[in-house]
């Protein structure tokens, strides 16, 4: 009487457990026959592949030529499905800066069209006068910085506004001839402009730096409206022109902290 052998006994007696996979290539088709354990049974798996040539980077091509090691040392070239699995290909599409800019422009065009349709009027950029919001202006990093500097310089020489009903000295009343005289005197005051200041510079620092050269009439340090940090330039007004000339001569290209100061005569208002 012949007793059929159990496949588990056959596995124990073989060296590798399962029969080695077999590959059959016919033209651009490849058939792979392998054996796997499923539900405590040995199953014969047949897979069919379509061969194709794909250009890959040189590093990938060189890596495929590496000699296999370990349990795969005796495998044929390629992937052995008995212990390796290939996942689904994942294609990653990266958006370029140009695509992002075009998307922003399209969104902006939609917003402008909605405003036109609602009849609320057009949006005008404060920097380039274009039909978009100022915070979305493409020139805010270049023209915007220059605009902020011009506004700060204008505020430095602008007279403070008074509430209605408050007392106004005769010398600065509208229509008074002395108004023009005082304006000319203000422009002729010895004022110097210092730039390349550090962000942590304060009014007290400027006073300590410029007061040794003479009596100071006014100090204006340009600061950011939101953060209060110095914008890097200031105006110093002396009572005597000789004091301003001495400060300009001594402090121009003077190393203050980790920066080199730039000191020059301030331009008259309106120029």
C-alpha positions in Angstrom: 0.0 0.0 0.0 1.4 3.4 -1.1 0.9 6.3 1.3 0.7 9.8 -0.3 3.1 12.2 1.2 1.9 15.4 2.8 3.2 18.6 1.2 4.3 19.8 4.7 6.7 16.8 4.9 8.0 17.6 1.4 8.8 21.2 2.6 10.7 19.9 5.5 12.8 17.7 3.3 13.6 20.4 0.7 16.3 22.9 1.2 14.4 26.1 0.3 10.9 25.1 1.4 9.0 25.9 -1.8 10.1 25.1 -5.4 12.0 27.9 -7.0 9.9 30.3 -9.1 10.0 29.8 -12.9 10.0 32.5 -15.5 9.0 32.0 -19.1 9.5 35.0 -21.5 7.6 35.0 -24.8 8.1 38.2 -26.8 7.0 41.1 -24.6 5.1 38.8 -22.2 6.6 37.2 -19.1 5.0 34.4 -17.1 6.1 33.7 -13.6 5.1 30.6 -11.8 5.7 30.5 -8.0 4.4 28.6 -4.9 3.1 30.3 -1.8 1.5 29.3 1.5 -2.2 30.3 1.8 -4.5 29.0 4.5 -2.0 26.3 5.4 -2.0 25.1 1.8 0.6 25.3 -0.9 -0.8 27.3 -3.8 0.6 27.6 -7.3 0.5 31.2 -8.4 0.9 32.2 -12.0 1.5 35.9 -12.8 1.6 37.5 -16.3 3.6 40.6 -17.0 4.0 42.8 -20.0 7.6 43.9 -20.6 8.4 47.4 -21.5 11.5 49.6 -21.7 11.6 52.6 -19.4 14.4 55.2 -19.2 15.7 55.6 -15.7 18.5 57.7 -14.1 21.9 56.2 -14.4 22.1 55.7 -10.6 19.0 53.5 -10.8 20.4 51.5 -13.7 23.6 50.9 -11.9 21.8 49.8 -8.8 20.0 47.1 -10.7 23.4 45.6 -11.6 24.3 45.0 -8.0 24.8 41.4 -6.9 22.1 40.0 -4.7 22.9 38.8 -1.2 21.3 36.9 1.7 18.3 34.8 0.9 18.1 36.3 -2.6 21.7 35.5 -3.6 20.5 32.7 -5.9 17.5 34.5 -7.4 17.4 35.4 -11.0 17.7 39.1 -12.1 14.6 41.1 -11.3 12.0 40.9 -8.5 11.2 37.6 -6.9 7.4 37.8 -6.0 7.9 35.1 -3.4 9.3 37.6 -0.9 9.1 41.0 -2.7 6.1 43.1 -3.5 5.9 46.0 -5.9 3.5 48.8 -4.9 1.3 50.9 -7.2 3.1 53.7 -8.9 2.6 57.1 -7.4 2.9 60.1 -9.7 3.7 63.4 -8.0 3.0 66.7 -9.8 4.7 69.7 -8.4 3.3 73.1 -9.0 5.8 75.7 -10.3 5.9 79.3 -9.2 4.5 80.3 -12.5 1.4 78.1 -12.0 0.9 79.5 -8.5 1.2 83.1 -9.9 -1.3 82.3 -12.7 -3.7 80.9 -10.1 -3.5 84.0 -8.0 -4.1 86.2 -11.0 -7.2 84.1 -11.9 -8.5 84.5 -8.4 -7.9 88.2 -8.5 -9.7 88.5 -11.8 -12.7 86.7 -10.4 -12.8 89.0 -7.4 -12.5 92.1 -9.6 -15.3 90.8 -11.9 -17.5 90.3 -8.8 -16.9 93.8 -7.6 -17.8 95.2 -11.1 -21.0 93.1 -11.1 -22.0 94.4 -7.7 -21.6 98.0 -8.7 -19.5 98.9 -5.6 -16.7 100.5 -7.7 -13.2 99.4 -8.7 -10.4 98.5 -6.3 -7.3 100.6 -7.0 -3.8 99.6 -5.6 -2.2 102.2 -3.5 1.3 101.3 -4.9 1.0 100.7 -8.6 -2.6 102.0 -9.2 -3.6 98.7 -10.6 -7.0 97.0 -10.3 -6.2 94.9 -7.3 -5.8 95.1 -3.5 -2.6 96.7 -2.2 -1.6 93.7 -0.1 -1.7 91.5 -3.2 0.3 93.9 -5.4 3.2 92.1 -7.2 5.4 95.2 -6.7 4.8 95.6 -2.9 8.4 94.3 -2.1 10.0 96.9 -4.3 7.8 99.9 -4.8 6.0 99.4 -1.5 9.1 99.9 0.5 9.9 103.1 -1.3 6.4 104.3 -0.8 6.6 103.7 3.0 9.9 105.6 3.1 8.3 108.6 1.3 5.3 108.5 3.7 7.6 108.5 6.7 9.7 111.4 5.3 6.5 113.3 4.6 5.2 112.7 8.1 8.6 113.9 9.5 8.0 117.4 8.1 4.2 117.6 8.2 2.6 119.9 10.7 0.3 118.3 13.3 -3.4 118.6 12.7 -5.6 120.2 15.3 -9.2 119.5 16.2 -11.9 122.0 15.2 -12.3 124.7 17.8 -8.8 124.5 19.3 -6.6 127.6 19.5 -4.3 128.2 16.6 -1.4 130.7 17.0 -1.6 133.7 14.7 1.8 132.8 13.2 0.5 129.5 11.7 -3.1 130.5 10.9 -4.1 130.0 7.3 -3.6 133.1 5.1 -1.1 134.6 7.5 2.0 135.9 5.8 4.1 134.7 8.7 3.1 131.1 7.8 5.4 131.1 4.7 8.2 132.7 6.7 8.0 130.0 9.4 7.9 127.3 6.7 11.1 128.7 5.1 12.7 128.8 8.5 11.8 125.2 9.2 13.3 124.1 5.9 16.4 126.1 6.6 16.9 124.5 10.0 20.1 122.4 10.2 18.6 119.0 9.8 20.6 115.9 8.9 19.3 112.5 7.9 21.0 109.3 9.3 20.3 105.9 7.8 21.4 102.3 8.1 20.3 102.2 11.8 19.6 98.9 13.5 16.1 97.8 14.3 16.6 98.0 18.0 17.7 101.7 17.9 15.7 104.0 20.1 15.2 107.8 20.5 17.5 107.8 23.6 20.2 106.1 21.6 20.1 108.8 19.0 20.1 111.5 21.6 23.2 110.0 23.3 24.9 109.8 19.9 24.2 113.2 18.5 23.9 115.4 21.6 27.6 115.7 22.2 28.0 117.8 19.0 25.5 120.5 20.1 22.0 121.4 21.3 19.3 119.3 19.6 16.0 120.9 18.5 14.2 117.7 17.3 14.7 114.0 16.8 12.4 112.0 14.5 13.0 108.2 14.3 10.9 106.4 11.7 9.2 103.3 13.1 6.9 100.7 11.9 3.2 101.4 12.6 2.4 97.9 13.7 5.5 96.7 15.5 7.1 99.9 16.6 10.5 98.7 15.3 12.9 101.2 13.7 12.8 101.4 9.9 16.5 102.2 9.7 16.5 106.0 9.3 16.0 109.2 11.4 16.1 113.0 11.2 18.2 115.0 13.6 17.6 118.8 13.9 20.2 121.0 15.6 19.8 124.6 16.8 23.1 125.7 15.1 24.3 124.7 11.7 27.9 124.4 13.0 26.8 121.6 15.3 25.0 119.7 12.5 28.1 120.1 10.2 30.3 118.7 13.0 28.0 115.7 13.6 27.8 115.0 9.8 31.6 115.1 9.5 32.2 112.9 12.6 29.4 110.3 12.2 29.3 109.8 8.5 30.5 106.2 7.8 30.8 105.8 11.6 30.5 102.2 12.9 27.5 102.1 15.2 26.9 98.6 16.6 27.4 96.2 13.7 26.4 98.7 11.0 28.0 101.6 9.2 26.0 104.8 9.5 25.2 107.0 6.5 24.7 110.7 7.4 23.7 113.4 5.0 21.9 116.7 4.8 18.1 116.3 4.8 16.3 117.4 1.7 13.9 120.4 2.0 10.2 119.5 2.3 8.5 119.3 -1.1 11.6 118.5 -3.1 
